Amino acid sequence: MSGAAGYDVGGRLVATPEIAGSGRPEVRTVDAFGQRSSPVRADERPGDDSWRRAFAGGLDDFDDTFLERRYHLSGRRGCVNPSSGSGGRLVLDMPCGDDAAVLRARTPLRLDESDELGRVAVVTDAAGPRGKLVLDLVPGTPDRLGPVPPADAVRVVVDDSVAPGKRGAGVMHRFEVVLTRSGVRVLQDGAQVATSPVVPRWREASVLIGVTPPPSYPGRVEIDAVGISGPLQPVDEVIETPLVAGTLRVLEPEEEAPGIGVARAPLRGAPSARLRATVHIGDGGDLNALVAQLGSARVPLRPEVSGWSAAEGGELTVVGDLPGELLAQAGPDALTPFVLRMPGASQAQVLESYLEVPGRSPVKMENAPAEPPPVLPVMTAQFIAVAPNEATLVITLDATSARSVAPVAGFEVYVDSGHAATLPVPGGVGGRHELKISLKGSHNVEVRLRPEDPGRQTDSVWLELSRSSR
């Protein structure tokens, strides 16, 4: 609908024409001034479950809320919070506002001998407006790959620049990566959106599912299903225990370490244990001499991906088997210090570290919090010079990445703290507005966004108008 700044769908305001829900509510377009069009009935996208047959028993609908039994979740603790949503969906809340999460499936992708070698599917809303979905298929069991994947990895990135049509915030879509003898195909809801002539040389790989919510808002990503083709085989069950190093900087071999350790309780009496860590590699460093120090023990760590090279911004998952003396019933209650060491460590940092001990995970996800409340559009403002002593103030209200939008009443413009203009936008959702300003000399200009709900926090943007900016 041309000229629409947003949409009123059965009383709910959204910035894109696609929303999640059932039925056929009335839809009105909303222009930049909050004016509504005549209503029309919404079209509902028909469902199609035939794609599920390609995965036989390898389809996860998240009915089991014991996430760690099937995945390792990598993300900043407290900033990536998993929970169980309605209908069995996995919900990842990211309240810090600038985070990503990576799920490593414990079930590997094993390629077939037919023309279609293998297939991975993810049903998610992650690739909505300004969000991102990254699917990595890589030999070994790394927890993260960072911005530069290994040469033999297959990486598929889907964001709002790759789509047939426009995706709505919070709306589920099915993304599939199909590996064939002639290359890779990427599908959205069954329609092909990208191809590559790459044919993997490996026969087995880990599936890493990276999701990034839109910026500017507290993030929320939902995953409805994950499918991995190929023969099913049992996977080792482990109990994960997060560990926090005494310093997140990788130390030199003999550098003094903080006197901070970790509890030995998860290791006491365990049949075996493994330490896993993901390290951001800085300048230089001898990866062959990377070790973890737990008390007096130094455990060699080896890369989980063969042929990995230390590229700028690289992230490397390493693993080490703990010696038997750390697993004994007798011994200290704590292992102090706990740090990682490497010659020439430079700027290497520990991004994540945890223990894996054989056993069945006892951790069950809690129910997901309620759907986040509507948010105000993000306001930006800039000056565009049009003539000496005259400029155009361009104000843009953008809520395309919000799941639902709180309406605005309008905005006000102040020059040197004095009120200069008011533009009412009753019930507005977004849009672009222009105001011509004629001023001499230098001035401070503030634009204040006014929500319809007086209890909401207002937003403002400060600008400097001077001779050099006109």
C-alpha positions as CSV (number, residue, x, y, z in Angstrom):
1,M,0.0,0.0,0.0
2,S,1.8,3.1,-1.3
3,G,2.5,5.9,1.1
4,A,1.8,3.9,4.2
5,A,3.8,4.7,7.3
6,G,2.2,1.8,9.2
7,Y,-0.9,-0.3,9.6
8,D,-3.8,-0.6,12.1
9,V,-4.6,-4.3,12.3
10,G,-7.7,-4.9,14.4
11,G,-6.6,-2.1,16.7
12,R,-3.0,-3.1,16.9
13,L,-0.4,-0.8,15.3
14,V,2.4,-2.3,13.3
15,A,5.0,-0.9,10.9
16,T,5.0,-3.6,8.2
17,P,2.1,-5.3,6.3
18,E,2.8,-8.8,7.7
19,I,1.9,-9.8,11.2
20,A,1.5,-13.0,13.2
21,G,-2.0,-14.1,14.1
22,S,-5.1,-16.0,13.0
23,G,-8.3,-14.9,11.3
24,R,-9.0,-12.0,9.0
25,P,-9.1,-8.7,11.0
26,E,-9.8,-5.4,9.5
27,V,-6.7,-3.5,8.3
28,R,-6.2,0.2,7.7
29,T,-3.2,1.9,6.4
30,V,-1.8,4.8,8.5
31,D,0.0,7.7,6.9
32,A,2.8,9.8,8.3
33,F,0.2,12.1,10.0
34,G,-1.8,9.3,11.6
35,Q,-4.7,9.4,9.2
36,R,-6.4,6.0,8.6
37,S,-7.7,4.6,5.3
38,S,-10.9,2.7,4.8
39,P,-10.7,-0.8,6.2
40,V,-9.9,-4.0,4.2
41,R,-9.8,-7.6,5.2
42,A,-6.4,-9.1,5.9
43,D,-5.2,-12.1,3.8
44,E,-4.0,-15.1,5.8
45,R,-1.0,-17.0,4.6
46,P,-1.9,-20.7,4.1
47,G,0.1,-23.2,6.1
48,D,1.9,-26.1,4.5
49,D,3.4,-28.9,6.6
50,S,4.5,-31.1,3.7
51,W,8.1,-29.9,4.1
52,R,8.3,-31.8,7.4
53,R,8.5,-35.1,5.6
54,A,12.0,-34.4,4.5
55,F,13.3,-34.6,8.0
56,A,11.6,-37.9,9.2
57,G,12.5,-38.1,12.9
58,G,15.1,-35.3,12.8
59,L,12.6,-32.5,13.4
60,D,12.6,-30.6,16.7
61,D,9.4,-28.8,17.6
62,F,10.7,-27.9,21.1
63,D,8.1,-30.0,22.8
64,D,10.8,-31.1,25.3
65,T,11.7,-28.1,27.4
66,F,15.1,-29.5,28.4
67,L,17.0,-27.4,25.9
68,E,20.5,-28.5,27.0
69,R,19.8,-32.1,26.0
70,R,19.7,-31.2,22.4
71,Y,21.6,-27.9,22.1
72,H,24.4,-25.8,23.5
73,L,23.3,-22.2,23.8
74,S,26.1,-19.6,23.5
75,G,25.5,-16.0,24.5
76,R,26.2,-13.5,27.2
77,R,24.8,-14.7,30.5
78,G,21.9,-12.5,31.6
79,C,21.6,-11.0,28.1
80,V,20.5,-14.2,26.4
81,N,17.7,-15.9,28.3
82,P,15.9,-19.0,26.9
83,S,12.4,-19.9,27.9
84,S,9.5,-22.0,26.5
85,G,6.8,-20.1,24.6
86,S,3.3,-21.0,23.6
87,G,2.9,-23.9,21.2
88,G,6.3,-25.3,22.3
89,R,8.4,-22.5,20.7
90,L,11.8,-21.6,22.0
91,V,11.9,-18.0,23.1
92,L,15.2,-16.1,23.4
93,D,14.9,-12.9,25.3
94,M,17.8,-10.5,24.9
95,P,17.1,-7.5,27.2
96,C,20.6,-5.9,26.9
97,G,19.8,-4.6,23.4
98,D,23.0,-5.5,21.5
99,D,23.4,-9.3,21.6
100,A,23.3,-12.4,19.5
101,A,22.8,-16.1,20.4
102,V,24.1,-19.2,18.8
103,L,22.5,-22.7,19.2
104,R,24.8,-25.7,18.4
105,A,22.7,-28.8,17.7
106,R,24.1,-31.8,19.5
107,T,22.7,-33.9,16.6
108,P,25.1,-33.6,13.6
109,L,24.1,-33.3,10.0
110,R,25.2,-36.4,8.1
111,L,25.2,-36.3,4.4
112,D,23.4,-38.8,2.2
113,E,24.6,-40.5,-1.0
114,S,21.7,-39.3,-3.1
115,D,21.5,-36.2,-5.3
116,E,20.2,-34.2,-2.3
117,L,23.1,-34.6,0.2
118,G,21.4,-33.0,3.2
119,R,19.0,-30.4,4.4
120,V,18.6,-28.1,7.4
121,A,15.5,-26.1,8.2
122,V,14.8,-23.4,10.8
123,V,11.3,-21.8,11.4
124,T,11.9,-18.5,13.1
125,D,11.2,-14.8,13.1
126,A,14.9,-13.9,13.5
127,A,15.4,-12.7,9.9
128,G,12.6,-10.0,10.3
129,P,13.3,-6.3,9.8
130,R,16.9,-5.6,10.9
131,G,17.3,-9.0,12.4
132,K,19.6,-11.7,11.2
133,L,19.7,-15.5,10.9
134,V,23.1,-17.2,10.4
135,L,23.3,-20.9,9.6
136,D,26.7,-22.4,9.8
137,L,27.5,-26.0,8.8
138,V,31.0,-26.9,9.9
139,P,33.0,-30.0,10.7
140,G,33.8,-30.5,14.4
141,T,31.7,-29.1,17.3
142,P,32.6,-25.4,17.7
143,D,30.2,-23.2,19.8
144,R,30.8,-20.1,17.7
145,L,32.6,-19.2,14.5
146,G,32.7,-15.4,14.6
147,P,32.7,-13.2,11.6
148,V,35.3,-15.3,9.6
149,P,34.2,-19.0,9.3
150,P,36.7,-21.7,8.4
151,A,37.3,-22.3,4.6
152,D,35.3,-25.6,4.6
153,A,32.3,-24.2,6.5
154,V,29.0,-23.5,4.7
155,R,27.6,-20.2,6.0
156,V,24.2,-18.8,5.0
157,V,23.2,-15.3,6.2
158,V,19.6,-14.2,5.9
159,D,18.5,-10.7,6.9
160,D,16.0,-8.2,5.6
161,S,18.0,-7.6,2.5
162,V,17.3,-11.1,1.3
163,A,13.6,-11.8,0.9
164,P,10.8,-12.3,-1.6
165,G,8.5,-9.5,-0.3
166,K,8.8,-7.9,3.1
167,R,8.9,-9.8,6.4
168,G,7.1,-8.5,9.5
169,A,8.6,-8.2,12.9
170,G,7.7,-11.3,15.0
171,V,6.4,-13.3,12.0
172,M,7.6,-16.9,11.5
173,H,9.2,-18.0,8.2
174,R,10.8,-21.3,7.2
175,F,14.4,-21.1,6.0
176,E,16.0,-24.2,4.5
177,V,19.5,-24.9,3.4
178,V,19.6,-27.7,0.8
179,L,23.0,-29.3,0.0
180,T,23.1,-31.0,-3.4
181,R,25.8,-32.4,-5.7
182,S,25.6,-29.2,-7.8
183,G,25.7,-26.7,-5.0
184,V,23.7,-25.1,-2.2
185,R,20.1,-23.8,-2.4
186,V,18.5,-21.5,0.2
187,L,14.7,-21.4,0.4
188,Q,12.2,-19.2,2.3
189,D,8.8,-20.8,2.8
190,G,9.6,-23.2,-0.2
191,A,10.7,-20.4,-2.6
192,Q,14.3,-20.2,-3.6
193,V,16.0,-17.0,-2.5
194,A,19.7,-17.8,-3.1
195,T,22.1,-20.4,-4.6
196,S,25.8,-21.1,-4.5
197,P,28.0,-23.6,-6.5
198,V,29.7,-24.7,-3.2
199,V,29.7,-28.5,-2.6
200,P,30.9,-29.6,0.9
201,R,33.9,-31.9,1.1
202,W,32.9,-33.2,4.5
203,R,30.4,-36.0,5.3
204,E,29.4,-34.8,8.8
205,A,29.0,-31.3,10.3
206,S,27.7,-29.4,13.3
207,V,24.7,-27.2,12.7
208,L,25.1,-23.7,14.3
209,I,22.0,-21.5,14.4
210,G,22.9,-17.8,15.1
211,V,20.1,-15.3,15.7
212,T,20.4,-11.5,16.1
213,P,17.3,-9.4,17.1
214,P,16.7,-5.9,15.7
215,P,18.9,-3.2,17.2
216,S,17.5,-0.3,19.4
217,Y,14.9,-2.4,21.2
218,P,15.2,-5.1,23.8
219,G,15.4,-8.2,21.6
220,R,13.2,-11.2,21.4
221,V,13.6,-14.1,18.9
222,E,11.4,-17.1,18.6
223,I,12.3,-20.5,17.0
224,D,9.4,-22.8,16.2
225,A,11.2,-25.7,14.7
226,V,14.6,-27.0,13.7
227,G,15.0,-29.8,11.1
228,I,18.2,-31.7,10.4
229,S,18.1,-34.5,7.7
230,G,20.0,-37.7,7.7
231,P,20.1,-40.9,9.8
232,L,19.4,-40.4,13.4
233,Q,22.0,-41.6,15.9
234,P,22.0,-41.2,19.7
235,V,24.2,-38.3,21.0
236,D,26.1,-38.2,24.2
237,E,24.2,-36.5,27.0
238,V,26.1,-34.1,29.2
239,I,25.4,-31.7,32.0
240,E,26.8,-28.2,31.4
241,T,28.2,-26.1,34.2
242,P,29.3,-22.5,33.3
243,L,32.6,-21.4,34.6
244,V,33.8,-17.8,34.8
245,A,37.6,-17.3,34.5
246,G,39.4,-15.2,37.1
247,T,40.3,-12.8,34.2
248,L,38.6,-12.9,30.8
249,R,42.0,-11.9,29.3
250,V,44.2,-14.9,28.2
251,L,47.4,-14.6,30.3
252,E,51.0,-15.3,29.5
253,P,52.3,-18.7,30.7
254,E,53.9,-17.3,33.9
255,E,51.9,-14.1,34.4
256,E,50.4,-13.6,37.8
257,A,46.8,-14.7,38.0
258,P,44.0,-13.3,40.2
259,G,43.2,-15.5,43.2
260,I,39.8,-16.4,41.9
261,G,38.8,-20.0,41.3
262,V,35.8,-22.2,40.6
263,A,34.0,-24.8,42.7
264,R,35.1,-28.4,42.2
265,A,31.6,-29.8,43.1
266,P,30.6,-30.7,39.5
267,L,33.8,-32.7,39.1
268,R,33.8,-34.6,42.3
269,G,33.2,-38.3,41.5
270,A,32.5,-37.7,37.8
271,P,33.6,-40.5,35.5
272,S,35.1,-38.0,33.1
273,A,34.9,-34.2,32.4
274,R,35.7,-31.9,29.6
275,L,36.4,-28.2,29.6
276,R,35.2,-26.2,26.6
277,A,36.0,-22.5,26.0
278,T,35.6,-20.1,23.1
279,V,38.4,-17.6,22.7
280,H,38.5,-14.4,20.7
281,I,42.0,-14.4,19.2
282,G,43.9,-11.1,19.1
283,D,47.2,-10.4,17.5
284,G,49.5,-13.4,17.5
285,G,49.7,-16.1,20.2
286,D,50.8,-19.8,20.0
287,L,47.6,-21.8,19.8
288,N,49.5,-25.0,20.2
289,A,50.5,-24.0,23.7
290,L,47.0,-22.8,24.9
291,V,46.2,-24.3,28.3
292,A,43.6,-23.9,31.1
293,Q,44.9,-23.6,34.6
294,L,42.7,-25.1,37.3
295,G,44.5,-24.8,40.6
296,S,47.9,-26.4,40.1
297,A,46.8,-28.4,37.0
298,R,47.4,-27.1,33.5
299,V,45.1,-28.7,30.9
300,P,46.2,-28.5,27.2
301,L,43.4,-27.2,25.0
302,R,42.9,-28.1,21.4
303,P,40.8,-26.5,18.6
304,E,37.5,-28.0,17.9
305,V,37.8,-27.1,14.2
306,S,40.7,-28.5,12.1
307,G,42.5,-26.1,9.8
308,W,41.4,-23.0,11.7
309,S,43.5,-19.9,11.0
310,A,43.8,-16.9,13.3
311,A,42.0,-14.3,11.2
312,E,41.2,-10.9,12.5
313,G,38.2,-11.1,14.7
314,G,38.3,-14.9,14.8
315,E,36.6,-16.9,17.5
316,L,37.9,-20.3,18.3
317,T,36.3,-23.0,20.4
318,V,38.8,-25.2,22.3
319,V,38.4,-28.3,24.4
320,G,40.5,-30.2,27.0
321,D,39.9,-33.4,28.9
322,L,40.4,-32.9,32.7
323,P,42.9,-35.2,34.5
324,G,41.7,-37.9,36.9
325,E,43.1,-36.1,40.0
326,L,40.5,-33.3,39.5
327,L,37.7,-35.9,39.5
328,A,38.5,-37.6,42.8
329,Q,36.2,-37.6,45.8
330,A,38.9,-36.3,48.1
331,G,40.6,-33.0,47.5
332,P,40.0,-29.3,47.7
333,D,36.5,-27.8,47.4
334,A,37.7,-25.1,45.0
335,L,40.3,-24.9,42.2
336,T,42.1,-21.6,42.4
337,P,43.0,-19.9,40.1
338,F,41.0,-20.7,37.0
339,V,42.5,-18.9,34.0
340,L,43.6,-19.5,30.4
341,R,47.2,-19.1,29.4
342,M,49.0,-18.8,26.0
343,P,52.4,-17.5,24.9
344,G,52.1,-14.3,23.0
345,A,48.4,-14.0,24.1
346,S,48.3,-10.3,23.4
347,Q,44.6,-9.3,23.2
348,A,43.1,-12.8,23.3
349,Q,39.9,-12.9,25.4
350,V,37.8,-15.7,26.9
351,L,34.2,-15.3,25.5
352,E,32.8,-18.4,27.2
353,S,33.9,-21.4,29.2
354,Y,32.0,-24.3,30.8
355,L,32.3,-27.9,31.9
356,E,30.8,-31.0,30.3
357,V,30.2,-33.9,32.6
358,P,28.3,-37.1,31.4
359,G,24.7,-37.2,32.6
360,R,21.2,-36.1,31.8
361,S,20.6,-32.4,32.0
362,P,18.2,-31.6,34.9
363,V,17.6,-28.0,33.8
364,K,14.1,-27.3,32.5
365,M,13.3,-24.0,30.8
366,E,10.8,-21.7,32.4
367,N,7.7,-20.4,30.6
368,A,8.4,-17.4,28.4
369,P,7.5,-13.9,29.7
370,A,4.6,-12.2,28.1
371,E,4.8,-10.6,24.7
372,P,6.8,-7.3,25.0
373,P,4.6,-4.2,25.1
374,P,4.4,-1.8,22.2
375,V,7.3,0.5,21.7
376,L,7.6,4.0,20.4
377,P,9.1,4.6,16.9
378,V,12.8,5.5,16.8
379,M,13.2,9.1,16.0
380,T,16.1,10.5,14.0
381,A,16.6,14.1,12.8
382,Q,19.0,15.9,10.5
383,F,19.4,19.3,8.7
384,I,19.6,19.6,4.9
385,A,20.9,22.9,3.6
386,V,18.7,24.5,1.0
387,A,19.9,28.2,0.9
388,P,21.9,30.7,2.9
389,N,20.4,31.1,6.4
390,E,17.8,28.4,5.6
391,A,17.7,24.7,6.2
392,T,15.2,21.8,6.1
393,L,14.8,19.8,9.3
394,V,14.1,16.2,8.4
395,I,12.5,14.1,11.1
396,T,12.0,10.4,10.6
397,L,10.0,8.1,12.8
398,D,10.8,4.4,12.2
399,A,9.3,1.4,13.9
400,T,9.8,-1.3,11.2
401,S,11.7,-3.6,13.6
402,A,9.1,-3.3,16.5
403,R,6.7,-6.2,17.1
404,S,4.0,-3.6,17.8
405,V,4.0,0.2,17.9
406,A,2.9,2.6,20.6
407,P,1.1,5.5,18.9
408,V,2.6,9.0,19.0
409,A,0.6,12.3,19.4
410,G,3.2,14.3,17.5
411,F,6.5,16.1,18.1
412,E,7.7,19.6,19.1
413,V,10.7,21.6,17.9
414,Y,12.7,23.9,20.3
415,V,15.3,26.4,19.2
416,D,17.7,27.5,22.0
417,S,15.2,26.0,24.5
418,G,12.4,28.1,23.1
419,H,9.3,26.4,21.6
420,A,9.4,26.9,17.8
421,A,6.9,24.5,16.3
422,T,4.4,21.7,17.0
423,L,3.4,19.1,14.5
424,P,0.5,16.9,15.6
425,V,0.4,13.3,14.5
426,P,-2.5,11.8,16.4
427,G,-2.3,8.0,16.4
428,G,0.9,8.1,14.3
429,V,3.1,5.1,13.7
430,G,6.0,6.5,11.7
431,G,6.9,8.4,8.6
432,R,9.1,11.3,7.4
433,H,8.4,14.9,8.1
434,E,10.1,18.1,6.9
435,L,10.2,21.6,8.4
436,K,11.9,24.6,6.9
437,I,13.9,26.7,9.4
438,S,15.3,30.2,8.7
439,L,18.0,31.2,11.2
440,K,21.2,33.2,11.3
441,G,24.2,32.2,13.3
442,S,24.6,29.1,15.4
443,H,21.7,27.5,17.4
444,N,20.8,24.4,19.4
445,V,17.8,22.6,18.1
446,E,15.8,19.9,20.1
447,V,13.1,17.7,18.7
448,R,10.8,16.1,21.3
449,L,8.6,13.1,20.5
450,R,5.3,13.1,22.3
451,P,3.6,9.7,22.8
452,E,-0.2,9.5,23.0
453,D,0.1,7.8,26.4
454,P,1.2,10.6,28.8
455,G,2.7,8.0,31.1
456,R,5.3,7.0,28.5
457,Q,8.9,8.3,28.5
458,T,9.3,11.0,25.8
459,D,12.3,10.9,23.4
460,S,14.3,13.8,22.1
461,V,17.1,14.5,19.6
462,W,19.6,17.4,19.9
463,L,21.1,19.1,16.9
464,E,23.5,22.0,16.3
465,L,22.5,24.4,13.5
466,S,25.5,26.5,12.5
467,R,26.9,28.1,9.3
468,S,29.0,25.0,8.6
469,S,25.9,22.8,8.7
470,R,23.9,24.8,6.2
